Amino acid sequence: MRRWPVSSSALRSVGYDLRSWTLEVEFVSGEVYRYFDVEPLDVDALLAADSMGAYLNEEIKPNYDYVHVDPLAPPRFRRRR
């Protein structure tokens, strides 16, 4: 998925596939996570947030299924609580 750079102290880049509602986030550490069935309004809110990292942790991570994307390891899937 193509990602675009963002101005954030926690996130390096963000990508979104409108057809599948898949959000992909790259952290400044280089770690990449893919979030599933993310509504477009939540993506807009993430990109407009004063703190993208805080918004991701408070609104996206607890509400959407996600997987850690690592090209060298099998994917780990985590369901929201």
URVENKA-V258392 format. One record per residue. N is the residue number from 1. SS is DSSP state (alpha for helix, beta for strand, coil for the rest). Layout:
n=N ss=SS
n=N ss=SS
This chain:
n=1 ss=coil
n=2 ss=coil
n=3 ss=coil
n=4 ss=beta
n=5 ss=beta
n=6 ss=coil
n=7 ss=coil
n=8 ss=coil
n=9 ss=coil
n=10 ss=coil
n=11 ss=beta
n=12 ss=beta
n=13 ss=beta
n=14 ss=beta
n=15 ss=beta
n=16 ss=beta
n=17 ss=beta
n=18 ss=coil
n=19 ss=coil
n=20 ss=coil
n=21 ss=coil
n=22 ss=beta
n=23 ss=beta
n=24 ss=beta
n=25 ss=beta
n=26 ss=beta
n=27 ss=beta
n=28 ss=coil
n=29 ss=coil
n=30 ss=coil
n=31 ss=coil
n=32 ss=beta
n=33 ss=beta
n=34 ss=beta
n=35 ss=beta
n=36 ss=coil
n=37 ss=coil
n=38 ss=coil
n=39 ss=coil
n=40 ss=alpha
n=41 ss=alpha
n=42 ss=alpha
n=43 ss=alpha
n=44 ss=alpha
n=45 ss=alpha
n=46 ss=alpha
n=47 ss=alpha
n=48 ss=alpha
n=49 ss=coil
n=50 ss=coil
n=51 ss=coil
n=52 ss=alpha
n=53 ss=alpha
n=54 ss=alpha
n=55 ss=alpha
n=56 ss=alpha
n=57 ss=alpha
n=58 ss=alpha
n=59 ss=alpha
n=60 ss=alpha
n=61 ss=coil
n=62 ss=coil
n=63 ss=coil
n=64 ss=coil
n=65 ss=coil
n=66 ss=beta
n=67 ss=beta
n=68 ss=beta
n=69 ss=beta
n=70 ss=coil
n=71 ss=coil
n=72 ss=coil
n=73 ss=coil
n=74 ss=coil
n=75 ss=coil
n=76 ss=beta
n=77 ss=beta
n=78 ss=beta
n=79 ss=coil
n=80 ss=coil
n=81 ss=coil
